[in-house]
């Protein structure tokens, strides 16, 4: 994951259709400040594995997995709606 991925992740989160379809979405998906705080916390945690998902040469979304006791307890991901619907 790179810093340049964050604006793409935010645009994906802020998309009204994607936000409406998210099972566990952000309370305010268009709040960029809250988004940046959340991602600073995720990226600062050395026990969280974070990856950018790429498709067709571009950023398609992300996956991150908090690890506790060397095990992955959950997998959190977001995929761009265009990628999901075009596969």
C-alpha positions in Angstrom: 0.0 0.0 0.0 1.2 3.5 -0.9 0.2 7.0 0.2 -1.1 7.6 -3.4 -3.7 4.8 -2.8 -5.5 6.7 -0.1 -7.3 9.2 -2.3 -8.6 6.3 -4.4 -9.7 4.4 -1.3 -11.5 7.6 -0.1 -13.3 8.1 -3.4 -14.4 4.4 -3.3 -15.7 4.9 0.3 -17.4 8.2 -0.5 -19.2 6.8 -3.6 -22.9 7.0 -2.6 -23.9 3.7 -4.2 -21.0 1.9 -2.7 -21.7 3.5 0.7 -25.3 2.4 0.5 -24.3 -1.2 -0.3 -21.6 -1.5 2.3 -22.5 -4.0 5.1 -20.1 -2.4 7.6 -19.5 1.1 6.1 -18.3 4.3 7.6 -20.9 6.3 9.6 -20.1 9.3 7.4 -18.5 7.9 4.2 -17.8 11.4 2.8 -15.9 12.6 5.9 -12.3 12.8 4.6 -10.9 13.8 8.0 -12.4 10.8 9.7 -11.2 8.6 6.9 -7.6 9.9 7.2 -7.6 9.4 11.0 -8.9 5.8 10.5 -6.2 5.0 8.0 -3.4 6.6 10.1 -4.4 4.3 12.9 -4.5 1.2 10.6 -1.2 2.0 9.1 0.5 2.7 12.4 -0.5 -0.7 13.8 2.4 -3.1 13.1 0.1 -6.1 13.8 -2.2 -5.2 10.9 -1.4 -6.6 7.4 -2.6 -4.1 4.8 -2.5 -4.5 1.0 -3.8 -2.7 -2.1 -5.9 -4.8 -4.4 -5.1 -4.1 -8.1 -7.0 -5.0 -11.2 -6.3 -4.1 -14.8 -3.3 -2.0 -13.8 -5.2 0.2 -11.3 -6.2 0.3 -7.7 -9.3 -1.8 -7.2 -9.6 -1.6 -3.4 -7.8 -2.8 -0.3 -7.6 -5.5 2.2 -6.4 -5.3 5.8 -6.3 -7.9 8.5 -5.6 -7.2 12.1 -3.5 -10.0 13.6 -3.7 -11.1 17.2 -1.6 -13.9 18.7 -0.1 -14.5 15.2 -3.5 -15.3 13.8 -5.7 -13.2 11.5 -8.9 -12.6 13.3 -10.8 -10.9 10.5 -10.3 -9.7 6.9 -11.6 -6.3 6.0 -11.8 -5.3 2.4 -13.4 -2.9 -0.1 -13.5 -3.4 -3.8 -14.5 -0.7 -6.4 -18.0 -1.3 -7.6 -16.9 -1.2 -11.3 -14.4 -4.0 -10.7 -17.0 -6.1 -8.9 -19.6 -5.6 -11.7 -17.2 -6.1 -14.6 -15.8 -9.4 -13.5 
